């Protein structure tokens, strides 16, 4: 039990640190064929980054837009063949070709995602802080914090591909012939989710073993009392 106590004091520190580090690595990767178009970190979601705008500003996206002669982010896809060209044959910049305005549904979806990803991020910070604080039922606190973080990340992974914001990004494929844009979950997302789960499993097992040990102690004491009573 003493070894288990030492591990329980040390395990949360690297575990929550790994989770926080994972938030600064890609949680989502958006690819065009086999080429990575843009990656979105967990922290991008925490601060409410506009994925569509981030994708548009990517260098590969700009090159692809120029090669295909289409405005990939336009509502109907602008044909660049109709634009005026300069002496080198390159299309002249239009006076105004703004990114299609974010709809209220897309904005609300982005805010929901920001709040959702903020929860496990701050659960990891809280867990790291509690790791250095001496409190009663610390194991239960870690189980609670990690359970919240794990469940939110799990829900995030389930709903991510139906997100309005990501659907706005994948709508580019309609103007490009379809089927080119794919979205996948990054390794950092899976790592953060698994580490939360490991913390839950460890402290759950520790609590179970403690209760089992206490029950055994009670049985032994009762057996000893019964033995000495007979004597």
DAHUMO-V927619 format. One record per backbone hydrogen bond with DSSP energy under -1.0 kcal/mol. NH is the residue of the N-H (numbers start at 1). CO is the residue of the C=O. E is the energy in kcal/mol with one decimal. If there is no record, write none. Layout:
# DAHUMO-V927619
nh->(NH,NH)
co->(CO,CO)
e->(E,E)
This chain:
# DAHUMO-V927619
nh->(5,6,7,8,9,10,11,15,16,17,18,19,20,21,22,23,24,25,27,28,29,30,31,32,33,35,37,38,40,42,43,45,46,47,49,54,55,56,57,58,62,63,64,65,66,67,68,70,71,72,74,80,82,83,86,89,92,107,108,109,110,111,112,113,114,115,116,117,118,119,121,122,123,124,125,126,127,128,129,130,131,132,141,142,143,144,145,146,147,148,149,150,151,152,153,154,155,156,157,158,159,160,162,163,167,168,169,170,171,172,173,174,175,178,182,184,186,190,191,192,193,194,195,196,197,198,199,200,201,202,203,204,205,206,207,208,209,210,211,212,213,214,215,216,217,218,219,220,221,222,223,224,225,226,227,228,229,230,231)
co->(1,2,3,4,5,6,7,11,12,13,14,15,16,17,18,19,21,22,40,40,184,38,182,35,180,32,30,30,28,25,23,41,42,43,44,50,51,52,53,55,58,59,60,61,62,63,64,65,78,70,71,69,79,80,90,86,84,103,104,105,106,107,108,109,110,111,112,113,114,115,117,118,119,120,121,122,123,124,125,126,127,129,137,138,139,140,141,142,143,144,145,146,147,148,149,150,151,152,153,154,155,156,159,160,163,164,165,166,167,169,170,171,172,173,31,29,27,186,187,188,189,190,191,192,193,194,195,196,197,198,199,200,201,202,203,204,205,206,207,208,209,210,211,212,213,214,215,216,217,218,219,220,221,222,223,224,225,226,227)
e->(-2.0,-2.1,-2.3,-2.3,-1.4,-1.5,-3.4,-1.8,-2.8,-1.7,-2.5,-1.9,-2.3,-2.3,-2.3,-1.1,-1.9,-1.9,-2.8,-2.1,-2.8,-3.2,-2.9,-3.0,-2.5,-1.8,-2.6,-1.9,-3.1,-1.1,-2.9,-1.2,-1.8,-2.1,-3.1,-2.1,-2.5,-2.2,-2.0,-1.0,-1.8,-2.3,-2.6,-2.2,-1.9,-2.5,-2.4,-1.3,-1.1,-1.2,-1.6,-3.7,-1.2,-1.3,-2.6,-1.5,-3.3,-2.5,-2.6,-2.4,-2.2,-2.1,-2.4,-2.3,-2.1,-2.4,-2.8,-2.7,-1.3,-1.2,-1.3,-2.4,-2.1,-2.0,-1.6,-2.6,-2.5,-2.2,-2.1,-2.7,-1.2,-1.5,-1.6,-2.3,-2.2,-2.3,-2.7,-2.5,-2.1,-2.0,-2.3,-2.9,-2.6,-2.3,-2.1,-2.3,-2.6,-2.6,-2.3,-1.7,-2.3,-1.5,-1.5,-1.5,-2.3,-1.6,-1.1,-2.7,-1.2,-1.6,-1.6,-1.0,-1.1,-3.5,-2.6,-2.4,-2.9,-1.4,-2.6,-2.5,-2.2,-2.5,-2.4,-2.0,-1.9,-2.5,-2.1,-2.0,-2.5,-2.6,-2.3,-2.0,-2.4,-2.6,-2.1,-2.1,-2.6,-2.3,-2.2,-2.3,-2.5,-2.4,-2.2,-2.1,-2.1,-2.2,-2.2,-2.4,-2.4,-2.4,-2.3,-2.5,-2.5,-2.2,-2.0,-2.6,-1.8,-1.7,-1.7)
